[in-house]
Amino acid sequence: MNKYLGLIFLAIFLVACNTSQETKKPTQNTVSTIDAKKKLTETDKQKLIQKGYKIIDFIDPKTKDTILMQQYFMAFLKKGKNRSHNTKQADSLQRLHLAHLKRMYDLGYADISGPFGDLGDIRGITIYNVPTIEMADSLANSDPMVKAGRLEIEMHPWWAGKGLPLR
């Protein structure tokens, strides 16, 4: 598991370092995000800190841009111990699970969720954009699939560039 987390962080770090070929000088009152279209002001940064988010500035060695890194929380949704539900119950729980994940996204608590493409013990992930691991854990454990025992949560802090797009 730690190997996978290390690989994910390494990939994010490499993507963060592979920004535009141009050398850009950030202004004193803005902090770059990975997405060059968005700029966070120092005020935005302070608001995140006041809300309890952990953030750090990362200086891109190539461009010298300051990239705001934020701590998120990655929930690994693992196969639970209670797999005794009949098909009708399992289907109902799946619908409730998907509605829960959509609600987390709509409320701004989760940025991305999805299943893995194999049938291993780790069934999927959700990345929570909340200030504390306790809040992320509480939200993840309110999932109907977790409450029913079909899934279990393993939560880890995870750092990524604020505004980092998938590509």
TAVENSUL-V467636 format. One record per helix or strand of 3 or more residues. SS is the DSSP state (A for helix, B for strand). FROM is the first residue (numbers start at 1). TO is the last residue. If there is no record, write none. Layout:
ss:from:to
SS:FROM:TO
SS:FROM:TO
//
This chain:
ss:from:to
A:2:17
B:30:32
B:39:41
A:42:50
B:55:59
B:66:79
A:87:106
B:110:115
B:122:128
A:133:141
A:144:147
B:151:161
//
